[in-house]
Amino acid sequence: MAESETGNPTKPISIYDILAILIEQLSAVGWQKLGLQPDSATGKIVVDLVEAKVAIDVTANLVQHLESQLDEEDKRRVHSLVRDLRINYVQKSQGTSS
């Protein structure tokens, strides 16, 4: 059984906690692949719309699995995240920037 540093038992990580972590990580990759944030490995701005689309689509799919566990504020936050990623993807794929 896992214990915290104070010696108190901690509960095992839930799949929903893991989904939340994956959503954050994949959305960050999406922003990077859109060229709107520097690549975390190289520090350079690189645009790869094919990989951006995969990151965005998988993020949206994970949100669908997680949303039943979220309160209304968190649902709005993750849906806004996916919406913003999609809007930026469309703008980038059409050659426009905002």
C-alpha positions as CSV (number, residue, x, y, z in Angstrom):
1,M,0.0,0.0,0.0
2,A,1.3,3.4,-0.9
3,E,1.9,5.9,2.0
4,S,2.4,9.6,1.9
5,E,5.5,11.2,3.5
6,T,3.5,11.6,6.7
7,G,2.9,7.9,6.9
8,N,-0.8,8.1,6.1
9,P,-2.2,5.6,3.6
10,T,-3.0,7.2,0.2
11,K,-5.6,6.1,-2.2
12,P,-4.5,4.6,-5.5
13,I,-4.6,6.8,-8.5
14,S,-7.8,6.6,-10.5
15,I,-8.2,6.3,-14.2
16,Y,-9.9,9.7,-14.2
17,D,-6.8,11.2,-12.6
18,I,-4.7,9.7,-15.3
19,L,-7.1,10.9,-18.0
20,A,-6.8,14.5,-16.6
21,I,-3.0,14.2,-16.8
22,L,-3.1,12.9,-20.3
23,I,-5.5,15.7,-21.4
24,E,-3.1,18.3,-20.1
25,Q,-0.1,16.7,-21.7
26,L,-1.7,16.1,-25.1
27,S,-3.2,19.6,-25.3
28,A,0.3,21.0,-24.6
29,V,1.6,18.8,-27.5
30,G,-1.2,20.1,-29.6
31,W,-0.2,23.7,-28.9
32,Q,3.4,22.9,-29.7
33,K,2.5,21.1,-33.0
34,L,0.4,24.1,-34.0
35,G,3.5,26.2,-33.7
36,L,2.0,28.3,-30.9
37,Q,4.4,27.2,-28.2
38,P,8.0,26.1,-28.5
39,D,8.7,22.4,-28.7
40,S,9.5,21.2,-25.1
41,A,12.4,19.1,-26.3
42,T,14.1,21.5,-28.7
43,G,12.8,24.9,-27.6
44,K,12.1,25.7,-31.3
45,I,8.8,26.6,-32.9
46,V,7.8,23.8,-35.3
47,V,4.5,23.4,-37.1
48,D,3.3,19.9,-37.8
49,L,-0.5,20.0,-38.6
50,V,-0.8,16.3,-39.1
51,E,0.5,15.6,-35.5
52,A,-1.4,18.6,-34.2
53,K,-4.7,17.1,-35.5
54,V,-3.9,13.7,-33.8
55,A,-3.1,15.4,-30.5
56,I,-6.3,17.5,-30.7
57,D,-8.5,14.5,-31.7
58,V,-7.2,12.3,-28.9
59,T,-7.5,15.1,-26.4
60,A,-11.2,15.5,-27.4
61,N,-11.8,11.8,-27.1
62,L,-10.2,11.7,-23.6
63,V,-12.4,14.6,-22.6
64,Q,-15.5,12.6,-23.5
65,H,-14.4,9.8,-21.2
66,L,-13.5,12.2,-18.3
67,E,-16.4,14.6,-18.4
68,S,-18.8,12.5,-16.4
69,Q,-16.5,12.9,-13.4
70,L,-16.2,16.7,-13.7
71,D,-18.2,19.5,-12.2
72,E,-19.7,22.1,-14.5
73,E,-16.8,24.5,-14.3
74,D,-14.2,21.9,-15.1
75,K,-16.4,20.6,-18.0
76,R,-16.5,24.2,-19.4
77,R,-12.8,24.5,-19.0
78,V,-11.9,21.3,-20.9
79,H,-14.5,21.9,-23.6
80,S,-13.1,25.4,-24.1
81,L,-9.6,23.9,-24.3
82,V,-10.6,21.5,-27.1
83,R,-12.6,24.3,-28.8
84,D,-9.6,26.6,-28.7
85,L,-7.3,23.9,-30.1
86,R,-9.7,23.2,-32.9
87,I,-10.1,26.9,-33.8
88,N,-6.4,27.4,-33.9
89,Y,-6.0,24.2,-36.0
90,V,-8.5,25.4,-38.6
91,Q,-6.8,28.8,-38.7
92,K,-3.4,27.3,-39.1
93,S,-4.6,24.8,-41.8
94,Q,-6.1,27.7,-43.7
95,G,-2.9,29.7,-43.5
96,T,-4.4,32.4,-41.2
97,S,-3.1,33.5,-37.9
98,S,-4.6,35.2,-34.9
